[in-house]
Amino acid sequence: MTSSSFDPIARGRHPVGVRASTVVDVRRDGRTLPVEVWYPAHEAHRGEDLDRSTMDLVRIPIPGGATTRQAAVRDARPAGLDALPLAVFSHGHAGYRFASTFLTTHLASHGFVVVAPDHVDDTMVEVLATPRDQQGARSLQSAIDRPQDVGAVIDAALDPATPLGGELASRLDPGRIGVVGHSFGGFTALVASTLDPRIGACVPHAPPGILDRALDPLKVGNSYRGLPLGERSVPTLILAADRDSLCLLEGIDALFAQLGAPKALAVLEPADHFHFADSARAAHDLFRTFLQSGATGHRPLTLPPFEELLEEDIALTIVRALTTAFLRGALLGDAAPTLVTAALAASFEGRVRWRSDP
């Protein structure tokens, strides 16, 4: 694909396949992670990933067993490509590996292999089953486990002897690896990219910032205390929301200041915490209802009505485009990814506020 034909807003030229696998981390007593893999599919699947009769039906792992469709074909034949870039996606707290298929399928259509693990002990089903007085300790442990999960996924993807790498390893370029994550997954992406020298690009979406604990709605204070942010200069694009009710923009600004260059910050306006995942409106409204009912520990935190915020389709288009452009620029391009993506951000006039170094 030539640079002139690349349009990060449009879906890429490849049909998309998806399959399930597992990653076993022998260094952590066999910790086993269910993973999902999205990849460029063979031309024989052209159109099947966008046809509701052939696209994949996903059963979301939440109480009630909701289902949704994603723009990919289950177990499709892979395209005959090699030297493909790898992107690891990390879901948020109480999330699951299918949380952002709007993005993972889009990246695969542009030639990426995307692997998303379930972060065991921090998925929705597990968190809902955990007594509230134990959730804090479990989250602290997840902050340790999650970045190691990312490293284990990369290890497995590059190793032809593993279930995940058996079909992937020979087609991946080990020098082109990025990591993306939403919310707690944004934290995961930042820490993993600092610790793992194989990671060459990082795009956290709405990550927890650095904020005085008394002002922090999540009561986590300095989420990155003691962690080596900024010690390694990984090209990083933070996507944030100007009205984020959970990970306040003030804290993300402070986090951004601590990162090493090259780095950029793109703020969606007006947007909130759930504008970076599938079914953004439904997720926002559901959490808002939970807050109003007192079913969570976050009162008196409130979320604005979704009608006051950026339309879902526009938000997801912006997130897809900026993430894809930055990862492609950092891992595949010759120009500085911050400069390339800045021009794209400017095209979303009135919707994105941009800052970068350089």
C-alpha positions as a Markdown table, in Angstrom:
| # | Residue | x | y | z |
|---|---|---|---|---|
| 1 | Met | 0.0 | 0.0 | 0.0 |
| 2 | Thr | 1.4 | 3.4 | -0.9 |
| 3 | Ser | 1.2 | 6.3 | 1.4 |
| 4 | Ser | -1.0 | 8.2 | -1.1 |
| 5 | Ser | -3.6 | 5.4 | -0.9 |
| 6 | Phe | -3.8 | 5.3 | 2.9 |
| 7 | Asp | -6.9 | 6.8 | 4.4 |
| 8 | Pro | -7.2 | 6.1 | 8.1 |
| 9 | Ile | -10.8 | 7.3 | 8.2 |
| 10 | Ala | -12.0 | 4.7 | 5.7 |
| 11 | Arg | -11.9 | 1.0 | 6.2 |
| 12 | Gly | -8.7 | -0.5 | 4.8 |
| 13 | Arg | -8.3 | -2.7 | 1.7 |
| 14 | His | -8.2 | -6.0 | 3.5 |
| 15 | Pro | -11.1 | -8.2 | 4.5 |
| 16 | Val | -10.8 | -9.1 | 8.2 |
| 17 | Gly | -10.7 | -12.5 | 9.9 |
| 18 | Val | -11.0 | -13.2 | 13.6 |
| 19 | Arg | -10.2 | -16.3 | 15.7 |
| 20 | Ala | -9.8 | -17.2 | 19.3 |
| 21 | Ser | -6.7 | -18.6 | 21.0 |
| 22 | Thr | -5.0 | -18.8 | 24.4 |
| 23 | Val | -1.7 | -17.5 | 25.9 |
| 24 | Val | -0.1 | -19.4 | 28.8 |
| 25 | Asp | 2.6 | -17.5 | 30.8 |
| 26 | Val | 4.8 | -20.2 | 32.2 |
| 27 | Arg | 6.8 | -17.6 | 34.1 |
| 28 | Arg | 3.7 | -16.8 | 36.2 |
| 29 | Asp | 2.6 | -20.3 | 37.2 |
| 30 | Gly | 0.8 | -20.9 | 33.9 |
| 31 | Arg | -1.4 | -17.9 | 34.0 |
| 32 | Thr | -3.8 | -18.5 | 31.1 |
| 33 | Leu | -5.3 | -15.7 | 29.1 |
| 34 | Pro | -8.1 | -16.1 | 26.5 |
| 35 | Val | -7.2 | -13.9 | 23.5 |
| 36 | Glu | -8.9 | -12.8 | 20.3 |
| 37 | Val | -6.9 | -12.2 | 17.1 |
| 38 | Trp | -8.0 | -10.0 | 14.2 |
| 39 | Tyr | -6.0 | -10.2 | 11.0 |
| 40 | Pro | -6.0 | -9.4 | 7.2 |
| 41 | Ala | -8.0 | -12.2 | 5.6 |
| 42 | His | -7.7 | -13.8 | 2.2 |
| 43 | Glu | -9.3 | -12.1 | -0.8 |
| 44 | Ala | -11.9 | -15.0 | -1.0 |
| 45 | His | -13.6 | -13.4 | 2.0 |
| 46 | Arg | -14.0 | -10.0 | 0.3 |
| 47 | Gly | -17.3 | -8.5 | 1.6 |
| 48 | Glu | -18.1 | -11.3 | 4.0 |
| 49 | Asp | -16.8 | -9.3 | 6.9 |
| 50 | Leu | -19.3 | -6.5 | 6.2 |
| 51 | Asp | -22.3 | -8.7 | 5.4 |
| 52 | Arg | -24.6 | -9.3 | 8.4 |
| 53 | Ser | -25.2 | -12.9 | 7.2 |
| 54 | Thr | -21.5 | -13.8 | 7.3 |
| 55 | Met | -19.9 | -11.5 | 9.8 |
| 56 | Asp | -19.1 | -12.8 | 13.2 |
| 57 | Leu | -21.7 | -12.9 | 16.0 |
| 58 | Val | -20.0 | -12.2 | 19.4 |
| 59 | Arg | -21.5 | -13.3 | 22.7 |
| 60 | Ile | -20.5 | -10.6 | 25.1 |
| 61 | Pro | -19.3 | -12.1 | 28.4 |
| 62 | Ile | -21.8 | -10.2 | 30.6 |
| 63 | Pro | -24.7 | -11.4 | 32.7 |
| 64 | Gly | -27.6 | -12.0 | 30.3 |
| 65 | Gly | -25.4 | -13.1 | 27.5 |
| 66 | Ala | -25.9 | -10.2 | 25.1 |
| 67 | Thr | -24.7 | -10.6 | 21.5 |
| 68 | Thr | -23.4 | -8.3 | 18.9 |
| 69 | Arg | -21.9 | -8.5 | 15.4 |
| 70 | Gln | -18.4 | -7.4 | 14.5 |
| 71 | Ala | -17.0 | -6.6 | 11.1 |
| 72 | Ala | -14.9 | -9.8 | 10.7 |
| 73 | Val | -15.3 | -13.4 | 9.6 |
| 74 | Arg | -14.7 | -16.1 | 12.2 |
| 75 | Asp | -11.8 | -18.4 | 11.4 |
| 76 | Ala | -11.3 | -16.9 | 7.9 |
| 77 | Arg | -8.4 | -18.0 | 5.8 |
| 78 | Pro | -5.5 | -15.5 | 6.4 |
| 79 | Ala | -4.1 | -13.4 | 3.6 |
| 80 | Gly | -0.8 | -14.5 | 2.2 |
| 81 | Leu | 1.1 | -11.6 | 3.8 |
| 82 | Asp | 4.2 | -11.3 | 5.9 |
| 83 | Ala | 6.2 | -8.7 | 7.9 |
| 84 | Leu | 2.8 | -7.5 | 9.4 |
| 85 | Pro | 2.8 | -5.1 | 12.4 |
| 86 | Leu | 1.4 | -6.3 | 15.6 |
| 87 | Ala | -0.9 | -4.3 | 17.9 |
| 88 | Val | -1.9 | -5.6 | 21.4 |
| 89 | Phe | -5.2 | -4.2 | 22.7 |
| 90 | Ser | -5.9 | -3.9 | 26.5 |
| 91 | His | -9.5 | -3.6 | 27.7 |
| 92 | Gly | -10.6 | -1.4 | 30.6 |
| 93 | His | -11.4 | -2.4 | 34.2 |
| 94 | Ala | -14.3 | -4.9 | 34.3 |
| 95 | Gly | -14.0 | -5.1 | 30.5 |
| 96 | Tyr | -13.4 | -7.9 | 28.0 |
| 97 | Arg | -11.3 | -8.5 | 24.9 |
| 98 | Phe | -14.2 | -7.7 | 22.5 |
| 99 | Ala | -14.7 | -4.2 | 24.0 |
| 100 | Ser | -13.4 | -2.2 | 21.0 |
| 101 | Thr | -14.1 | -4.2 | 17.9 |
| 102 | Phe | -14.9 | -0.9 | 16.1 |
| 103 | Leu | -11.1 | -0.4 | 16.3 |
| 104 | Thr | -9.6 | -3.8 | 16.3 |
| 105 | Thr | -11.4 | -4.8 | 13.0 |
| 106 | His | -10.4 | -1.4 | 11.5 |
| 107 | Leu | -6.7 | -1.9 | 12.3 |
| 108 | Ala | -6.8 | -5.4 | 10.8 |
| 109 | Ser | -8.3 | -4.0 | 7.6 |
| 110 | His | -5.3 | -1.7 | 7.4 |
| 111 | Gly | -2.8 | -4.6 | 7.6 |
| 112 | Phe | -2.3 | -5.0 | 11.3 |
| 113 | Val | -2.6 | -8.2 | 13.4 |
| 114 | Val | -4.4 | -7.3 | 16.6 |
| 115 | Val | -4.4 | -9.5 | 19.7 |
| 116 | Ala | -6.6 | -8.6 | 22.7 |
| 117 | Pro | -6.3 | -10.7 | 25.9 |
| 118 | Asp | -8.9 | -11.0 | 28.6 |
| 119 | His | -7.0 | -9.7 | 31.7 |
| 120 | Val | -8.0 | -12.6 | 34.0 |
| 121 | Asp | -9.4 | -11.4 | 37.4 |
| 122 | Asp | -10.3 | -8.0 | 35.9 |
| 123 | Thr | -13.0 | -8.9 | 33.4 |
| 124 | Met | -16.6 | -7.9 | 33.9 |
| 125 | Val | -17.9 | -11.3 | 35.1 |
| 126 | Glu | -15.1 | -11.6 | 37.6 |
| 127 | Val | -15.4 | -8.1 | 38.9 |
| 128 | Leu | -19.1 | -8.4 | 39.4 |
| 129 | Ala | -18.6 | -11.6 | 41.4 |
| 130 | Thr | -16.0 | -9.9 | 43.7 |
| 131 | Pro | -17.3 | -8.4 | 46.9 |
| 132 | Arg | -16.8 | -4.6 | 46.9 |
| 133 | Asp | -14.5 | -4.6 | 49.9 |
| 134 | Gln | -12.1 | -6.9 | 48.0 |
| 135 | Gln | -12.1 | -5.0 | 44.7 |
| 136 | Gly | -9.5 | -2.5 | 45.7 |
| 137 | Ala | -6.9 | -5.1 | 46.4 |
| 138 | Arg | -7.8 | -7.0 | 43.2 |
| 139 | Ser | -7.3 | -3.8 | 41.2 |
| 140 | Leu | -3.9 | -3.2 | 42.7 |
| 141 | Gln | -2.9 | -6.7 | 41.7 |
| 142 | Ser | -4.3 | -6.2 | 38.2 |
| 143 | Ala | -2.0 | -3.1 | 37.9 |
| 144 | Ile | 0.9 | -5.5 | 38.3 |
| 145 | Asp | -0.5 | -8.3 | 36.2 |
| 146 | Arg | -1.8 | -6.4 | 33.2 |
| 147 | Pro | 1.5 | -5.0 | 31.8 |
| 148 | Gln | 3.0 | -8.5 | 32.2 |
| 149 | Asp | 0.0 | -9.9 | 30.3 |
| 150 | Val | 0.9 | -7.6 | 27.3 |
| 151 | Gly | 4.5 | -9.0 | 27.4 |
| 152 | Ala | 3.2 | -12.6 | 27.5 |
| 153 | Val | 1.0 | -11.9 | 24.5 |
| 154 | Ile | 3.9 | -10.5 | 22.5 |
| 155 | Asp | 6.1 | -13.5 | 23.5 |
| 156 | Ala | 3.4 | -16.0 | 22.4 |
| 157 | Ala | 2.6 | -14.2 | 19.2 |
| 158 | Leu | 6.3 | -14.3 | 18.1 |
| 159 | Asp | 6.9 | -17.9 | 19.2 |
| 160 | Pro | 5.8 | -20.5 | 16.5 |
| 161 | Ala | 5.7 | -23.2 | 19.2 |
| 162 | Thr | 2.7 | -21.6 | 21.0 |
| 163 | Pro | -1.0 | -21.9 | 20.0 |
| 164 | Leu | -1.1 | -18.2 | 19.2 |
| 165 | Gly | 2.2 | -18.0 | 17.4 |
| 166 | Gly | 1.8 | -21.2 | 15.4 |
| 167 | Glu | -0.1 | -19.4 | 12.7 |
| 168 | Leu | 1.2 | -15.9 | 13.3 |
| 169 | Ala | 4.9 | -15.9 | 14.1 |
| 170 | Ser | 6.2 | -16.3 | 10.6 |
| 171 | Arg | 3.9 | -13.5 | 9.3 |
| 172 | Leu | 4.8 | -10.8 | 12.0 |
| 173 | Asp | 7.5 | -8.3 | 12.0 |
| 174 | Pro | 9.1 | -8.3 | 15.5 |
| 175 | Gly | 10.4 | -4.8 | 15.0 |
| 176 | Arg | 6.9 | -3.3 | 14.5 |
| 177 | Ile | 4.9 | -3.7 | 17.7 |
| 178 | Gly | 2.4 | -1.3 | 19.2 |
| 179 | Val | 0.0 | -1.3 | 22.2 |
| 180 | Val | -3.4 | 0.3 | 22.6 |
| 181 | Gly | -5.7 | 0.3 | 25.6 |
| 182 | His | -8.8 | 2.0 | 27.0 |
| 183 | Ser | -9.1 | 3.3 | 30.6 |
| 184 | Phe | -7.2 | 0.8 | 32.9 |
| 185 | Gly | -6.1 | -0.6 | 29.5 |
| 186 | Gly | -4.5 | 2.8 | 28.8 |
| 187 | Phe | -2.6 | 2.6 | 32.0 |
| 188 | Thr | -1.6 | -0.9 | 30.9 |
| 189 | Ala | -0.4 | 0.3 | 27.5 |
| 190 | Leu | 1.7 | 3.1 | 29.1 |
| 191 | Val | 3.4 | 0.9 | 31.6 |
| 192 | Ala | 4.0 | -2.0 | 29.2 |
| 193 | Ser | 5.5 | 0.3 | 26.6 |
| 194 | Thr | 7.9 | 1.7 | 29.2 |
| 195 | Leu | 9.0 | -1.8 | 30.4 |
| 196 | Asp | 9.1 | -3.7 | 27.2 |
| 197 | Pro | 11.7 | -2.5 | 24.6 |
| 198 | Arg | 10.0 | -4.4 | 21.8 |
| 199 | Ile | 7.1 | -1.9 | 21.9 |
| 200 | Gly | 7.6 | 0.9 | 19.4 |
| 201 | Ala | 4.3 | 2.8 | 19.7 |
| 202 | Cys | 1.7 | 3.4 | 22.4 |
| 203 | Val | -1.9 | 4.8 | 22.1 |
| 204 | Pro | -3.7 | 5.0 | 25.4 |
| 205 | His | -7.4 | 6.0 | 25.3 |
| 206 | Ala | -8.7 | 7.9 | 28.4 |
| 207 | Pro | -6.1 | 6.5 | 30.8 |
| 208 | Pro | -6.1 | 7.3 | 34.5 |
| 209 | Gly | -4.1 | 10.4 | 35.1 |
| 210 | Ile | -2.0 | 11.9 | 37.9 |
| 211 | Leu | -4.3 | 13.7 | 40.2 |
| 212 | Asp | -4.5 | 14.7 | 43.8 |
| 213 | Arg | -6.4 | 11.9 | 45.6 |
| 214 | Ala | -8.9 | 14.2 | 47.1 |
| 215 | Leu | -10.0 | 15.4 | 43.7 |
| 216 | Asp | -9.9 | 11.9 | 42.0 |
| 217 | Pro | -13.4 | 10.4 | 41.4 |
| 218 | Leu | -11.8 | 6.9 | 41.3 |
| 219 | Lys | -9.8 | 7.6 | 44.5 |
| 220 | Val | -6.7 | 6.1 | 43.1 |
| 221 | Gly | -4.5 | 9.2 | 43.3 |
| 222 | Asn | -1.2 | 9.0 | 41.5 |
| 223 | Ser | -1.9 | 5.8 | 39.5 |
| 224 | Tyr | 1.7 | 5.7 | 38.2 |
| 225 | Arg | 3.5 | 6.3 | 41.5 |
| 226 | Gly | 6.9 | 4.5 | 41.4 |
| 227 | Leu | 6.5 | 3.4 | 37.8 |
| 228 | Pro | 9.2 | 4.4 | 35.3 |
| 229 | Leu | 7.1 | 6.6 | 32.9 |
| 230 | Gly | 9.3 | 8.8 | 30.7 |
| 231 | Glu | 12.4 | 6.7 | 31.2 |
| 232 | Arg | 12.1 | 5.3 | 27.7 |
| 233 | Ser | 11.0 | 7.5 | 24.8 |
| 234 | Val | 8.2 | 5.6 | 23.1 |
| 235 | Pro | 6.2 | 7.5 | 20.5 |
| 236 | Thr | 2.9 | 8.0 | 22.4 |
| 237 | Leu | -0.5 | 9.4 | 21.5 |
| 238 | Ile | -2.9 | 9.9 | 24.3 |
| 239 | Leu | -6.6 | 10.2 | 23.4 |
| 240 | Ala | -8.7 | 11.9 | 26.1 |
| 241 | Ala | -12.2 | 13.4 | 26.6 |
| 242 | Asp | -12.7 | 16.9 | 27.7 |
| 243 | Arg | -15.6 | 16.0 | 30.0 |
| 244 | Asp | -14.3 | 12.6 | 31.2 |
| 245 | Ser | -16.1 | 11.9 | 34.5 |
| 246 | Leu | -13.8 | 9.0 | 35.6 |
| 247 | Cys | -10.3 | 9.9 | 34.3 |
| 248 | Leu | -10.3 | 13.7 | 34.6 |
| 249 | Leu | -8.5 | 15.7 | 31.9 |
| 250 | Glu | -6.6 | 17.6 | 34.6 |
| 251 | Gly | -4.9 | 14.4 | 35.6 |
| 252 | Ile | -4.2 | 13.4 | 32.0 |
| 253 | Asp | -2.6 | 16.7 | 31.4 |
| 254 | Ala | -0.2 | 16.1 | 34.4 |
| 255 | Leu | 0.5 | 12.6 | 33.1 |
| 256 | Phe | 1.3 | 13.9 | 29.6 |
| 257 | Ala | 3.8 | 16.3 | 31.1 |
| 258 | Gln | 5.7 | 13.4 | 32.6 |
| 259 | Leu | 6.1 | 11.4 | 29.3 |
| 260 | Gly | 9.1 | 11.6 | 27.2 |
| 261 | Ala | 8.9 | 12.9 | 23.6 |
| 262 | Pro | 7.8 | 12.2 | 20.9 |
| 263 | Lys | 4.3 | 12.5 | 22.3 |
| 264 | Ala | 0.9 | 14.0 | 21.5 |
| 265 | Leu | -2.4 | 14.6 | 23.2 |
| 266 | Ala | -5.7 | 14.6 | 21.3 |
| 267 | Val | -8.7 | 15.7 | 23.3 |
| 268 | Leu | -12.2 | 14.9 | 22.0 |
| 269 | Glu | -14.8 | 17.6 | 22.5 |
| 270 | Pro | -17.4 | 17.3 | 24.0 |
| 271 | Ala | -16.9 | 13.7 | 25.1 |
| 272 | Asp | -16.8 | 11.4 | 28.2 |
| 273 | His | -15.1 | 8.3 | 29.3 |
| 274 | Phe | -17.0 | 5.7 | 27.2 |
| 275 | His | -16.5 | 7.5 | 23.8 |
| 276 | Phe | -13.6 | 5.1 | 23.1 |
| 277 | Ala | -15.4 | 1.7 | 23.0 |
| 278 | Asp | -18.1 | -0.2 | 21.2 |
| 279 | Ser | -21.7 | 0.9 | 22.0 |
| 280 | Ala | -20.4 | 4.1 | 23.5 |
| 281 | Arg | -23.9 | 5.5 | 24.1 |
| 282 | Ala | -25.2 | 2.3 | 25.7 |
| 283 | Ala | -22.2 | 2.0 | 27.9 |
| 284 | His | -22.4 | 5.6 | 29.0 |
| 285 | Asp | -26.1 | 5.4 | 29.8 |
| 286 | Leu | -25.7 | 2.1 | 31.7 |
| 287 | Phe | -23.0 | 3.4 | 33.9 |
| 288 | Arg | -24.9 | 6.6 | 34.5 |
| 289 | Thr | -27.9 | 4.6 | 35.6 |
| 290 | Phe | -25.7 | 2.6 | 38.0 |
| 291 | Leu | -24.4 | 5.8 | 39.5 |
| 292 | Gln | -27.9 | 7.2 | 40.0 |
| 293 | Ser | -29.1 | 4.0 | 41.6 |
| 294 | Gly | -26.2 | 3.8 | 44.1 |
| 295 | Ala | -25.1 | 0.4 | 42.7 |
| 296 | Thr | -21.4 | 1.5 | 42.6 |
| 297 | Gly | -19.1 | 3.1 | 45.0 |
| 298 | His | -18.6 | 6.2 | 43.0 |
| 299 | Arg | -21.4 | 8.5 | 44.3 |
| 300 | Pro | -21.7 | 11.5 | 44.3 |
| 301 | Leu | -20.0 | 11.2 | 40.8 |
| 302 | Thr | -22.4 | 12.0 | 38.0 |
| 303 | Leu | -22.3 | 11.7 | 34.2 |
| 304 | Pro | -23.9 | 14.1 | 31.8 |
| 305 | Pro | -26.7 | 12.9 | 29.5 |
| 306 | Phe | -25.3 | 11.5 | 26.3 |
| 307 | Glu | -27.4 | 14.0 | 24.3 |
| 308 | Glu | -25.0 | 16.8 | 25.6 |
| 309 | Leu | -22.0 | 15.0 | 24.2 |
| 310 | Leu | -20.3 | 14.1 | 20.9 |
| 311 | Glu | -22.3 | 11.8 | 18.6 |
| 312 | Glu | -21.2 | 8.2 | 18.9 |
| 313 | Asp | -20.4 | 7.6 | 15.2 |
| 314 | Ile | -18.3 | 10.8 | 15.0 |
| 315 | Ala | -16.4 | 9.9 | 18.2 |
| 316 | Leu | -15.6 | 6.4 | 17.1 |
| 317 | Thr | -14.6 | 7.6 | 13.6 |
| 318 | Ile | -12.1 | 10.0 | 15.2 |
| 319 | Val | -10.7 | 7.4 | 17.6 |
| 320 | Arg | -10.3 | 4.9 | 14.8 |
| 321 | Ala | -8.6 | 7.4 | 12.5 |
| 322 | Leu | -6.2 | 8.9 | 14.9 |
| 323 | Thr | -5.2 | 5.6 | 16.4 |
| 324 | Thr | -4.6 | 4.0 | 13.0 |
| 325 | Ala | -2.7 | 6.9 | 11.6 |
| 326 | Phe | -0.4 | 7.2 | 14.6 |
| 327 | Leu | 0.4 | 3.5 | 14.8 |
| 328 | Arg | 1.0 | 3.3 | 11.1 |
| 329 | Gly | 3.2 | 6.4 | 11.2 |
| 330 | Ala | 5.2 | 5.2 | 14.2 |
| 331 | Leu | 5.6 | 1.6 | 13.0 |
| 332 | Leu | 5.6 | 1.8 | 9.2 |
| 333 | Gly | 6.2 | 5.4 | 8.2 |
| 334 | Asp | 9.2 | 7.5 | 7.6 |
| 335 | Ala | 7.8 | 10.8 | 8.9 |
| 336 | Ala | 7.4 | 11.7 | 12.6 |
| 337 | Pro | 4.0 | 10.1 | 13.7 |
| 338 | Thr | 3.1 | 13.2 | 15.7 |
| 339 | Leu | 3.4 | 15.5 | 12.7 |
| 340 | Val | 1.5 | 13.1 | 10.4 |
| 341 | Thr | -1.3 | 12.7 | 12.9 |
| 342 | Ala | -1.5 | 16.4 | 13.7 |
| 343 | Ala | -2.7 | 17.1 | 10.2 |
| 344 | Leu | -5.4 | 14.5 | 10.5 |
| 345 | Ala | -6.5 | 15.9 | 13.9 |
| 346 | Ala | -6.8 | 19.3 | 12.3 |
| 347 | Ser | -9.4 | 18.0 | 9.9 |
| 348 | Phe | -11.7 | 17.3 | 12.8 |
| 349 | Glu | -12.1 | 20.9 | 13.4 |
| 350 | Gly | -14.1 | 21.7 | 16.5 |
| 351 | Arg | -14.0 | 18.1 | 17.7 |
| 352 | Val | -10.3 | 17.6 | 18.5 |
| 353 | Arg | -7.9 | 19.7 | 20.5 |
| 354 | Trp | -4.3 | 18.8 | 19.7 |
| 355 | Arg | -1.0 | 19.2 | 21.5 |
| 356 | Ser | 2.3 | 17.5 | 20.6 |
| 357 | Asp | 6.1 | 17.4 | 21.4 |
| 358 | Pro | 7.7 | 17.7 | 18.9 |
